[in-house]
């Protein structure tokens, strides 16, 4: 079908609510035009047909809204502090954490006007510039939060940072780990126990274990220490102070002899094949490096264990003589009981028992 008509001039302006009427003529066209001769007498000469149509314009859009933007609603035009909670559970050494402060305002610089600290101020430090200072738009500077080995047994500190008129909290919590030195009195047996909590069903014939109440094992450690003079005084004070604190408890049955304990590095090369050390491979996050001759002790968090290598999270700080040093896997435990039997006024035997601390 062909279309014949008067073309409209461009541009054509039509007001909202008005109508447009135009005439259009249709005429059969195509390869079989000869068939038109068979049509009625009125169509014999292919007289063009005229048709009038009314076109009504849709009403103009008189108002609207800004489309939803996920970025503007949930990401930009605010301040982001990551992380806002620092909780390593246990602290055994000086540890640094990166805190990123992102000014997500696209067009505004913001001013960091004040800082307020609640809780313990010892044992932690947040290194920022002297307030007030400015963070430019879209900038994300990183500041260092340091948790020190020395500090309150339970760190519970909140930094409230006032930026661009709003307050943002950074919560810092951790438990500091104590440990005992020297090693055990090997004349007496060192006992490491493993306990499981399960639901028990009793009947006339047997005791049946139905299901575990806790999937984690709970380990215990009982040992005897021998101390004298100054060392005895230190141990007595530590045990009195640590009655409600946590201790690093070595698993002496899995001691590891080493060939390399590098100062200022993280890879300990072991002479002992640790493949079958179950605690070290499956249930320990820390190790204790003990120089039994020099009396030096260092507790480190570990990241991986291979057959002849142990990787620590941070550099080893001390200088250890491998000939007198043994590395022990440790669990974190609570002091259950202790007793001191004085042999003389300067010598004593101390019996201590620990039970694994399981948080949550």
C-alpha positions as CSV (number, residue, x, y, z in Angstrom):
1,X,0.0,0.0,0.0
2,X,1.4,3.4,-0.9
3,X,0.7,6.6,1.0
4,X,0.2,10.0,-0.7
5,X,-0.2,13.2,1.2
6,X,1.2,16.7,1.9
7,X,4.3,16.5,4.1
8,X,4.4,18.4,7.3
9,X,6.9,21.2,7.8
10,X,9.5,20.6,10.4
11,X,9.5,21.8,13.2
12,X,5.8,21.4,14.1
13,X,4.7,22.6,17.5
14,X,1.5,21.1,19.0
15,X,0.2,22.4,22.3
16,X,-0.7,19.9,25.0
17,X,-4.4,18.9,24.9
18,X,-4.8,19.9,21.2
19,X,-5.6,17.6,18.3
20,X,-4.2,17.1,14.8
21,X,-6.4,16.1,11.8
22,X,-4.8,15.2,8.5
23,X,-5.9,13.5,5.3
24,X,-4.2,10.5,3.9
25,X,-4.7,8.8,0.5
26,X,-4.0,5.1,0.1
27,X,-3.4,3.5,-3.3
28,X,-2.7,-0.2,-4.0
29,X,0.8,-0.8,-5.4
30,X,2.8,-3.9,-6.0
31,X,3.8,-6.5,-8.5
32,X,0.2,-7.6,-9.1
33,X,-1.2,-4.2,-10.1
34,X,-2.8,-5.8,-13.1
35,X,-5.2,-7.6,-10.8
36,X,-6.8,-4.2,-10.0
37,X,-8.5,-4.3,-13.4
38,X,-10.7,-7.0,-12.1
39,X,-12.0,-4.9,-9.4
40,X,-15.3,-3.0,-9.4
41,X,-15.9,-0.3,-11.9
42,X,-15.4,2.4,-9.4
43,X,-11.8,1.1,-8.8
44,X,-11.0,0.4,-12.4
45,X,-8.8,3.5,-12.7
46,X,-7.4,3.0,-9.2
47,X,-9.0,6.1,-7.9
48,X,-7.2,7.2,-4.7
49,X,-9.2,6.9,-1.5
50,X,-9.2,9.7,1.1
51,X,-9.3,9.0,4.8
52,X,-9.4,11.4,7.6
53,X,-7.9,10.5,11.0
54,X,-7.9,12.5,14.2
55,X,-4.7,12.3,16.2
56,X,-4.9,13.4,19.8
57,X,-1.6,14.3,21.5
58,X,-0.8,12.9,24.9
59,X,-0.8,15.5,27.8
60,X,2.6,17.0,28.3
61,X,4.6,15.9,31.4
62,X,4.2,18.9,33.7
63,X,6.3,17.6,36.7
64,X,8.7,14.8,37.6
65,X,11.2,13.4,40.1
66,X,14.9,12.6,40.3
67,X,15.5,8.8,39.6
68,X,16.6,6.7,42.5
69,X,20.4,6.4,42.9
70,X,21.8,3.6,45.0
71,X,25.1,5.4,45.3
72,X,23.6,8.7,46.6
73,X,21.3,6.9,49.0
74,X,23.7,4.4,50.5
75,X,27.3,5.2,49.6
76,X,28.1,8.8,48.9
77,X,27.7,12.1,50.8
78,X,28.7,10.7,54.2
79,X,31.8,9.5,56.1
80,X,33.0,5.9,56.2
81,X,35.4,4.6,58.9
82,X,36.7,1.1,58.3
83,X,37.0,-0.8,60.6
84,X,34.8,0.7,63.2
85,X,35.4,-2.2,65.6
86,X,38.8,-3.6,66.4
87,X,38.6,-6.8,68.5
88,X,41.5,-9.3,68.1
89,X,40.2,-11.4,71.0
90,X,43.6,-11.8,72.6
91,X,46.7,-9.6,72.5
92,X,50.2,-11.0,73.0
93,X,52.3,-8.4,71.3
94,X,52.3,-4.8,70.0
95,X,50.0,-4.9,67.0
96,X,49.1,-2.2,64.4
97,X,45.7,-1.9,62.6
98,X,44.9,0.3,59.6
99,X,41.9,2.5,60.0
100,X,40.6,4.1,56.8
101,X,38.5,7.3,56.9
102,X,36.8,7.9,53.6
103,X,35.3,11.2,52.8
104,X,32.5,10.0,50.5
105,X,31.2,13.5,49.8
106,X,31.6,14.2,46.1
107,X,31.7,17.9,46.2
108,X,32.6,18.9,49.8
109,X,35.8,18.9,51.9
110,X,35.1,17.9,55.6
111,X,36.7,19.0,58.8
112,X,37.7,16.6,61.6
113,X,37.0,18.8,64.5
114,X,37.5,16.8,67.7
115,X,38.3,13.4,69.3
116,X,36.9,12.1,72.6
117,X,38.1,8.9,74.3
118,X,36.1,6.9,76.8
119,X,37.4,3.9,78.7
120,X,41.1,3.0,79.2
121,X,43.5,5.2,77.5
122,X,46.5,3.0,78.4
123,X,47.5,0.2,76.1
124,X,46.2,1.8,72.9
125,X,47.0,4.7,70.6
126,X,45.2,6.2,67.6
127,X,47.7,8.2,65.6
128,X,45.8,11.1,63.8
129,X,46.7,14.7,63.0
130,X,46.1,17.4,65.6
131,X,42.4,18.5,65.3
132,X,41.0,20.4,63.6
133,X,42.2,19.3,60.1
134,X,40.6,18.8,56.7
135,X,39.9,15.8,54.6
136,X,39.4,16.7,50.9
137,X,36.4,15.3,48.9
138,X,36.7,11.7,47.9
139,X,40.0,11.3,49.9
140,X,40.5,8.2,52.1
141,X,43.5,8.6,54.4
142,X,44.7,5.7,56.6
143,X,45.5,6.2,60.2
144,X,47.3,3.7,62.6
145,X,45.6,2.2,65.7
146,X,48.2,0.5,67.9
147,X,47.4,-2.1,70.6
148,X,50.3,-2.6,72.9
149,X,51.3,-5.8,74.7
150,X,51.4,-3.8,78.0
151,X,48.1,-2.4,79.2
152,X,45.0,-3.2,81.1
153,X,44.1,-7.0,81.2
154,X,40.8,-6.2,79.4
155,X,40.9,-3.3,77.0
156,X,37.6,-1.6,76.4
157,X,38.1,1.8,74.7
158,X,35.9,3.9,72.5
159,X,37.2,6.7,70.3
160,X,34.5,9.1,69.3
161,X,35.6,11.2,66.3
162,X,33.6,14.3,65.3
163,X,33.8,14.8,61.6
164,X,31.6,17.3,59.5
165,X,29.4,17.8,62.6
166,X,28.6,14.1,63.1
167,X,30.1,11.6,65.7
168,X,31.7,8.3,64.6
169,X,32.7,5.6,67.2
170,X,35.7,3.3,66.9
171,X,35.5,0.5,69.5
172,X,38.7,-1.2,70.6
173,X,38.4,-4.4,72.8
174,X,40.8,-7.1,73.6
175,X,42.1,-9.4,76.4
176,X,45.8,-9.3,77.2
177,X,47.4,-12.7,77.7
178,X,49.7,-13.6,80.6
179,X,52.1,-16.4,80.8
180,X,54.2,-18.2,83.4
181,X,58.0,-18.5,83.4
182,X,59.9,-20.8,84.1
183,X,58.9,-24.1,82.5
184,X,57.5,-27.0,84.5
185,X,59.2,-29.2,87.1
186,X,59.8,-32.2,84.9
187,X,60.0,-34.5,87.9
188,X,56.2,-34.3,88.1
189,X,53.9,-35.3,85.3
190,X,52.6,-32.5,83.1
191,X,48.9,-33.3,82.2
192,X,47.0,-32.0,79.2
193,X,43.4,-33.1,79.1
194,X,40.6,-32.9,76.5
195,X,36.9,-32.7,77.4
196,X,33.8,-32.9,75.4
197,X,30.3,-31.9,76.4
198,X,27.5,-34.2,75.1
199,X,23.9,-35.0,75.9
200,X,23.8,-38.3,77.8
201,X,20.9,-40.7,78.0
202,X,20.8,-43.3,80.8
203,X,18.9,-46.6,80.8
204,X,19.1,-49.9,82.7
205,X,21.8,-51.3,80.5
206,X,24.2,-48.6,79.3
207,X,25.0,-44.9,79.0
208,X,24.3,-43.5,75.5
209,X,25.9,-40.4,74.0
210,X,23.1,-38.7,72.0
211,X,24.6,-35.5,70.6
212,X,27.4,-33.0,71.2
213,X,26.4,-29.9,73.2
214,X,29.5,-28.1,72.1
215,X,31.5,-28.9,68.9
216,X,34.7,-27.4,70.3
217,X,36.9,-29.4,72.7
218,X,38.0,-27.9,76.0
219,X,41.6,-28.5,77.0
220,X,43.1,-28.4,80.4
221,X,46.6,-28.1,81.7
222,X,48.0,-29.2,85.1
223,X,51.6,-28.8,86.0
224,X,54.0,-28.1,88.8
225,X,56.5,-25.2,88.9
226,X,59.6,-24.9,91.0
227,X,60.8,-21.3,91.8
228,X,63.0,-19.5,94.2
229,X,63.9,-16.0,95.4
230,X,63.0,-13.3,93.0
231,X,61.4,-15.6,90.5
232,X,59.1,-17.0,93.3
233,X,58.0,-13.5,94.2
234,X,57.1,-12.7,90.5
235,X,55.2,-16.0,90.1
236,X,53.2,-15.4,93.3
237,X,52.2,-11.9,92.2
238,X,51.3,-13.1,88.7
239,X,49.1,-15.8,90.0
240,X,47.3,-13.5,92.4
241,X,46.8,-10.9,89.7
242,X,45.7,-13.5,87.1
243,X,43.0,-15.2,89.1
244,X,40.4,-13.8,86.6
245,X,42.7,-13.2,83.6
246,X,43.7,-15.4,80.6
247,X,47.0,-17.2,80.2
248,X,48.9,-18.7,77.3
249,X,49.0,-22.4,78.2
250,X,51.7,-24.4,76.4
251,X,51.0,-27.9,75.2
252,X,54.3,-29.4,76.2
253,X,53.6,-32.8,74.6
254,X,53.9,-31.1,71.1
255,X,57.1,-29.3,71.6
256,X,59.0,-28.4,68.4
257,X,62.8,-28.3,68.0
258,X,63.9,-25.7,65.5
259,X,66.8,-25.1,63.2
260,X,66.1,-21.4,62.5
261,X,64.3,-18.8,64.7
262,X,64.9,-15.6,62.8
263,X,65.0,-12.2,64.6
264,X,63.0,-9.7,62.6
265,X,61.3,-12.3,60.3
266,X,58.3,-14.5,60.4
267,X,59.3,-18.0,59.2
268,X,60.5,-20.5,61.8
269,X,62.2,-23.5,60.3
270,X,61.7,-26.7,62.3
271,X,63.7,-29.8,62.7
272,X,60.7,-31.6,64.1
273,X,58.2,-32.8,61.5
274,X,55.0,-31.2,62.7
275,X,52.7,-33.1,60.3
276,X,51.2,-35.1,63.1
277,X,51.1,-32.4,65.8
278,X,47.3,-32.3,66.1
279,X,47.0,-29.2,68.2
280,X,49.4,-27.2,66.2
281,X,47.7,-28.0,62.9
282,X,44.1,-27.9,64.0
283,X,43.4,-26.1,67.3
284,X,46.0,-23.5,68.0
285,X,46.3,-19.9,66.9
286,X,49.3,-19.0,68.9
287,X,52.7,-20.5,69.7
288,X,55.1,-19.8,72.6
289,X,58.8,-19.6,71.9
290,X,60.7,-20.5,75.1
291,X,64.5,-20.3,75.6
292,X,64.8,-22.6,78.6
293,X,68.3,-21.5,79.3
294,X,68.0,-17.8,79.0
295,X,64.4,-17.6,80.3
296,X,63.2,-15.6,77.3
297,X,59.6,-16.1,76.2
298,X,57.6,-14.7,73.3
299,X,54.1,-15.5,72.3
300,X,53.2,-15.1,68.6
301,X,50.1,-15.5,66.5
302,X,50.6,-18.0,63.7
303,X,49.1,-17.9,60.1
304,X,50.2,-21.2,58.7
305,X,51.9,-24.5,59.6
306,X,53.8,-26.8,57.2
307,X,55.7,-30.0,57.9
308,X,59.0,-28.1,58.7
309,X,57.9,-24.5,58.9
310,X,55.8,-22.3,61.1
311,X,54.7,-18.8,59.8
312,X,54.0,-16.1,62.4
313,X,51.7,-13.1,61.8
314,X,54.4,-10.6,62.9
315,X,58.1,-10.5,63.1
316,X,59.9,-12.3,65.9
317,X,61.4,-9.6,68.1
318,X,63.8,-11.6,70.4
319,X,67.0,-13.3,69.6
320,X,66.7,-17.0,70.5
321,X,69.4,-19.6,70.8
322,X,68.0,-22.6,68.8
323,X,70.1,-25.0,70.9
324,X,68.1,-24.2,74.1
325,X,64.8,-23.0,72.5
326,X,61.6,-25.1,72.0
327,X,58.4,-23.9,70.4
328,X,55.1,-25.0,71.9
329,X,51.6,-24.6,70.6
330,X,49.4,-22.9,73.2
331,X,45.7,-22.5,74.0
332,X,44.3,-19.6,75.9
333,X,43.1,-20.6,79.4
334,X,41.7,-19.4,82.7
335,X,43.5,-20.1,86.0
336,X,41.3,-22.7,87.8
337,X,43.4,-23.3,90.9
338,X,46.9,-22.8,92.3
339,X,48.7,-23.7,95.5
340,X,52.1,-22.8,96.8
341,X,54.1,-25.2,99.1
342,X,57.2,-23.5,100.6
343,X,60.2,-25.7,101.1
344,X,62.2,-22.8,102.6
345,X,61.5,-19.1,102.9
346,X,63.0,-18.6,99.4
347,X,62.1,-21.8,97.6
348,X,58.6,-23.2,96.8
349,X,56.7,-25.7,94.6
350,X,53.7,-24.2,92.8
351,X,50.9,-26.4,91.4
352,X,48.6,-24.7,88.9
353,X,45.7,-25.8,86.8
354,X,44.2,-24.1,83.7
355,X,41.0,-24.6,81.7
356,X,40.6,-23.4,78.1
357,X,38.8,-20.1,77.7
358,X,36.0,-20.4,75.1
359,X,34.3,-17.2,74.3
360,X,30.7,-16.7,73.4
